[in-house]
């Protein structure tokens, strides 16, 4: 084995010399006479080479694996022509050209020159008109389409490279492959002309040999016309057959190479795999053959035999296909079972959707667009509204049905935990009476889920009457959309995580790189910025003007790292934004806080490493809340929003005191109001 390996290595090492000597030897063969025994060996070698080329073409997966074929085709054609010249010389000089040619003349042609000539002509026609002509056309079309497709393939490679889907090395390999394909099909287009020319040359050579042999036999060897014609014609036909059979094999290999599409298997596997896939085909063929067998006048036995073979093949294929399907199902089940057992697959169960909306089966029509549901479009609008009003990018809300819920109930979940729920009646409308003075309507009493207002589910026929009576009437989908919007706004601080902040910061960095580079991570970490933004969203302050927020943080972060104090500075820089939210007709109607309360609250502030808190005694806190509720009630009776105006020093701590007892109270400081806004205080929380 080692000796064979070393022999092959030496042959590969000196292959260039071997090929050069072979080409020179082929040319010399046309000049120097060869002995019959050597000619026999070379003719057998010609047939062997042709068989090797055919086998290589069959077992190739793609044409480029045999890219040397055009050059090899030229060499084998030249070798075959050299054999033609050598054999013609021996036939005309000696009337004998070796045992191979004699055997082909006697065996293939049956010792009959006319029969041999006809067989030779048929082989030439098959090679020239059928195989060579078709291969030439396929190679020409393939070369044309390959060249036309090159710019598009190059652009596709560049696009994949720019997108990061492939590396520079892979891009170079693909470009080289495209160039090789173009060169290969272009070469095959030209090389197919060699086969065509070889077929034409074979016809001319055999005619010349017959005429020359007839002349030599009669004039030089004193043979009769019949003897000369029989002897030299038989030898010439034998010589033509022994050369045209390898030529036919190589022509077939040419056709296989140029018609071979890219595949993952060789030609044999592809043919068997693609023909023997559907047992119904062979059942139909078997039935047709049985019908032909019973047709009067046709021989029934051959068709019956073939019908039985086709039926047996169809039955075998069907059983094999069923077995393969069962094995595939078993394999998939085993694979799924093994996947479930893997520890890393538990990680998928830990993933929690940021927001979910679960609905009962009775609410499915509001989601299904085929049934006229437009909830998905409403959610898109909700996300746009939150982006415009709060500057918050709401994550994708996953909607799923839950058979464990009542049919008309929906549940909103945040990170897998329920935060709100409601109930709808799809065939009714929700009528709300904000003034409380309207006449009673027949309906089902309920509570509006977004703001907790008393409401009625009324029939659609009562809509006009309800609107005349002063009710606000909305459809069920609008009820759900409004509730979802309020839930998102109320939990905006929880929805926005560090990754969301990073996305927002990256967006700002595209236009304001200086402020981002100065602030993060030199002065504040991403987490500290996220705490400031969350504090703003918790009080429904828009963070859409993120550039201003980051610039304010960059201004004050060198002096303090307390995110609560930084938030107050940011609120003051957003005075116009805050004023626009709560001011109507350039006037802010609110209640104020007595200076004594401010002093007492400020004196009760305790600061720790975890933050600050207000340590009022329970009696003082209760008195403060009672006074506050009294003023807020009076403000509400006047039809104004609950807004408390304080000094900047205590705004944060007043908010901390009241957020649990009056979550809807808006606490503003004087520094957060635009100077152009008129402040109208309609009450004061006194001691």
TAPE-V95894 format. One record per pair of residues at least 6 apart in sequence whose ideal C-beta (glycine too) atoms are under 7 Angstrom apart, sorted by sequence separation. I is the first residue (numbers start at 1). GAP is how many residues later the second one is. D is the distance in whole Angstrom. If there is no record, write none. Layout:
# TAPE-V95894
[[I:GAP:D] [I:GAP:D]]
This chain:
# TAPE-V95894
[[60:6:5] [90:6:7] [91:6:5] [109:6:5] [160:6:5] [217:6:4] [292:6:6] [294:6:7] [339:6:6] [365:6:4] [367:6:5] [386:6:5] [387:6:6] [405:6:7] [413:6:7] [467:6:6] [520:6:6] [537:6:6] [543:6:6] [560:6:7] [582:6:6] [606:6:7] [636:6:7] [673:6:6] [11:7:7] [90:7:4] [109:7:3] [218:7:6] [260:7:7] [263:7:6] [293:7:4] [366:7:4] [369:7:7] [411:7:5] [412:7:6] [447:7:6] [448:7:5] [466:7:5] [488:7:7] [509:7:4] [536:7:5] [571:7:7] [605:7:6] [606:7:6] [635:7:6] [658:7:5] [108:8:7] [223:8:7] [359:8:7] [365:8:5] [367:8:5] [386:8:5] [412:8:4] [447:8:6] [458:8:6] [508:8:6] [646:8:5] [57:9:6] [366:9:5] [367:9:7] [412:9:7] [446:9:5] [520:9:7] [557:9:7] [605:9:6] [606:9:5] [658:9:7] [56:10:6] [87:10:5] [109:10:6] [161:10:5] [217:10:7] [218:10:5] [293:10:4] [411:10:5] [431:10:6] [446:10:7] [463:10:5] [533:10:5] [556:10:6] [604:10:5] [632:10:5] [644:10:7] [105:11:6] [108:11:7] [217:11:3] [256:11:7] [292:11:5] [293:11:5] [383:11:5] [410:11:7] [445:11:6] [446:11:6] [505:11:6] [604:11:5] [409:12:6] [410:12:6] [431:12:7] [444:12:7] [604:12:5] [655:12:4] [443:13:3] [444:13:4] [553:13:6] [556:13:5] [601:13:6] [654:13:5] [87:14:6] [157:14:5] [214:14:5] [217:14:6] [289:14:5] [293:14:7] [409:14:5] [410:14:7] [443:14:5] [213:15:7] [214:15:6] [217:15:6] [408:15:5] [441:15:6] [443:15:4] [505:15:7] [408:16:5] [432:16:6] [651:16:6] [157:17:5] [289:17:5] [290:17:5] [408:17:6] [441:17:6] [552:17:6] [553:17:7] [651:17:7] [157:18:6] [214:18:6] [289:18:4] [379:18:6] [430:18:7] [552:18:5] [651:18:4] [53:19:7] [213:19:2] [213:20:7] [154:21:7] [286:21:5] [289:21:6] [432:21:5] [441:21:6] [532:21:7] [549:21:5] [552:21:4] [644:21:6] [646:21:6] [648:21:4] [210:22:7] [642:22:6] [647:22:6] [648:22:7] [210:23:5] [213:23:6] [432:23:5] [642:23:5] [643:23:5] [644:23:5] [645:23:5] [646:23:6] [647:23:6] [648:23:4] [154:24:7] [286:24:4] [431:24:6] [502:24:6] [529:24:7] [642:24:6] [153:25:5] [285:25:5] [286:25:4] [430:25:5] [431:25:5] [441:25:6] [501:25:6] [548:25:6] [641:25:7] [643:25:6] [645:25:7] [210:26:5] [548:26:7] [49:27:6] [209:27:4] [422:27:4] [430:27:6] [431:27:5] [597:27:6] [150:28:6] [282:28:5] [286:28:6] [441:28:7] [498:28:6] [501:28:6] [535:28:7] [428:29:4] [429:29:6] [498:29:6] [501:29:5] [524:29:6] [545:29:7] [206:30:6] [428:30:6] [439:30:5] [449:30:7] [541:30:7] [628:30:7] [632:30:7] [282:31:5] [283:31:4] [428:31:6] [429:31:6] [438:31:4] [519:31:6] [523:31:6] [532:31:5] [536:31:7] [150:32:6] [282:32:4] [367:32:6] [425:32:5] [438:32:4] [450:32:5] [498:32:5] [501:32:6] [515:32:7] [531:32:4] [535:32:4] [545:32:6] [46:33:6] [438:33:6] [450:33:4] [524:33:5] [541:33:6] [632:33:7] [46:34:6] [206:34:5] [429:34:6] [449:34:4] [516:34:6] [519:34:6] [523:34:4] [532:34:5] [536:34:7] [628:34:7] [645:34:7] [146:35:5] [147:35:6] [279:35:4] [282:35:7] [431:35:5] [435:35:6] [512:35:5] [515:35:5] [519:35:4] [523:35:6] [528:35:6] [532:35:5] [542:35:6] [146:36:5] [450:36:4] [515:36:5] [518:36:5] [625:36:6] [645:36:7] [46:37:6] [364:37:6] [433:37:7] [496:37:6] [541:37:6] [202:38:6] [279:38:4] [433:38:5] [434:38:6] [496:38:6] [508:38:5] [519:38:7] [532:38:6] [146:39:5] [279:39:4] [432:39:6] [508:39:6] [515:39:6] [614:39:5] [43:40:6] [355:40:6] [357:40:6] [359:40:7] [361:40:6] [431:40:4] [432:40:5] [591:40:5] [42:41:6] [202:41:7] [276:41:6] [354:41:4] [493:41:4] [496:41:6] [143:42:4] [202:42:6] [279:42:6] [355:42:5] [356:42:5] [357:42:5] [358:42:6] [359:42:6] [360:42:7] [361:42:6] [431:42:5] [504:42:6] [508:42:6] [614:42:6] [142:43:4] [143:43:5] [359:43:7] [613:43:7] [614:43:5] [356:44:7] [358:44:4] [429:44:5] [430:44:5] [493:44:4] [591:44:6] [638:44:6] [353:45:5] [360:45:4] [362:45:3] [363:45:6] [429:45:7] [492:45:4] [493:45:4] [139:46:6] [143:46:5] [360:46:5] [361:46:6] [362:46:5] [429:46:6] [430:46:7] [39:47:6] [358:47:6] [360:47:4] [363:47:6] [564:47:6] [602:47:6] [635:47:6] [39:48:6] [360:48:6] [564:48:7] [598:48:6] [602:48:5] [605:48:6] [635:48:6] [139:49:4] [140:49:5] [198:49:6] [360:49:5] [430:49:5] [598:49:6] [601:49:5] [634:49:6] [139:50:4] [426:50:5] [39:51:7] [359:51:5] [425:51:7] [489:51:6] [589:51:5] [593:51:6] [23:52:7] [26:52:5] [30:52:5] [34:52:5] [358:52:7] [424:52:4] [598:52:5] [601:52:5] [631:52:4] [26:53:5] [29:53:4] [139:53:5] [357:53:6] [358:53:5] [590:53:4] [591:53:6] [592:53:5] [593:53:5] [601:53:6] [36:54:6] [590:54:7] [631:54:5] [30:55:5] [195:55:7] [357:55:6] [358:55:7] [424:55:6] [588:55:7] [590:55:5] [26:56:5] [33:56:6] [44:56:7] [136:56:4] [195:56:5] [424:56:6] [29:57:6] [43:57:5] [135:57:5] [356:57:4] [628:57:5] [39:58:6] [40:58:4] [355:58:7] [422:58:7] [627:58:5] [39:59:5] [40:59:6] [195:59:6] [355:59:6] [582:59:7] [627:59:7] [36:60:6] [40:60:5] [132:60:7] [136:60:6] [366:60:7] [36:61:6] [37:61:7] [354:61:6] [363:61:6] [365:61:7] [422:61:6] [582:61:6] [593:61:7] [36:62:4] [192:62:6] [132:63:5] [352:63:5] [363:63:7] [420:63:7] [132:64:5] [352:64:4] [362:64:7] [132:67:6] [420:67:5] [128:68:7] [419:68:6] [188:70:5] [410:70:6] [128:71:4] [127:72:5] [412:72:6] [419:72:6] [124:75:6] [412:75:5] [572:76:7] [414:77:6] [124:78:6] [124:79:6] [414:80:6] [568:80:7] [414:81:7] [568:83:7] [568:84:6] [582:84:6] [588:85:6] [120:86:7] [564:88:6] [597:88:6] [588:89:5] [590:89:7] [592:89:5] [578:90:7] [586:90:7] [591:90:6] [594:90:6] [597:90:6] [586:91:6] [587:91:5] [588:91:5] [589:91:5] [590:91:6] [591:91:6] [594:91:6] [596:91:5] [586:92:6] [588:92:7] [591:92:4] [592:92:5] [593:92:5] [594:92:5] [587:93:6] [589:93:6] [591:93:6] [594:93:6] [394:94:6] [578:94:5] [579:94:6] [583:94:5] [591:94:6] [579:95:4] [575:97:5] [575:98:6] [576:98:5] [579:98:5] [378:99:6] [382:99:6] [390:99:7] [572:99:4] [575:99:5] [385:100:7] [392:100:5] [395:100:7] [572:100:6] [394:101:7] [571:101:5] [375:102:6] [382:102:6] [386:102:6] [390:102:6] [374:103:7] [378:103:4] [382:103:5] [392:103:7] [392:104:6] [375:105:7] [382:106:7] [393:107:6] [366:110:7] [393:110:7] [366:111:5] [67:113:6] [64:116:6] [117:116:7] [135:116:7] [142:116:6] [64:117:6] [67:117:5] [70:117:4] [74:117:6] [77:117:5] [88:117:7] [113:117:6] [120:117:5] [127:117:7] [70:118:6] [73:118:5] [77:118:7] [80:118:7] [91:118:6] [116:118:6] [132:119:5] [135:119:5] [139:119:5] [64:120:6] [74:120:6] [81:120:7] [92:120:6] [113:120:4] [117:120:5] [120:120:5] [124:120:7] [127:120:6] [131:120:4] [135:120:4] [138:120:5] [63:121:6] [70:121:4] [73:121:6] [77:121:5] [84:121:5] [88:121:6] [92:121:6] [113:121:5] [116:121:4] [120:121:6] [123:121:5] [127:121:5] [131:121:6] [134:121:6] [138:121:5] [73:122:7] [91:122:6] [116:122:7] [119:122:7] [126:122:7] [135:123:5] [92:124:5] [113:124:6] [120:124:7] [127:124:5] [131:124:5] [109:125:7] [116:125:7] [123:125:6] [109:128:6] [105:129:4] [109:129:7] [105:130:6] [105:132:6] [105:133:3] [108:133:5] [101:134:6] [104:134:4] [95:136:6] [102:136:6] [101:137:4] [104:137:5] [97:138:6] [101:138:5] [104:138:5] [91:141:7] [101:141:6] [354:141:7] [97:142:6] [100:142:6] [91:144:5] [91:145:6] [392:145:7] [390:147:6] [91:148:6] [391:151:5] [87:152:5] [390:152:5] [391:152:4] [389:153:6] [390:153:7] [391:153:3] [391:155:7] [84:159:6] [83:160:6] [80:163:6] [80:166:7] [80:167:6] [76:174:6] [73:177:7] [73:181:7] [69:188:6] [66:191:6] [63:194:6] [54:195:5] [50:196:4] [57:196:4] [53:197:6] [63:197:5] [47:198:7] [51:198:6] [54:198:6] [58:198:6] [62:198:7] [43:199:5] [47:199:5] [50:199:4] [54:199:5] [57:199:4] [46:200:5] [50:200:5] [53:200:5] [57:200:5] [60:200:6] [62:200:5] [61:202:6] [61:203:7] [61:204:7] [61:205:6] [60:206:7] [59:207:4] [58:208:6] [58:209:5] [58:210:6]]
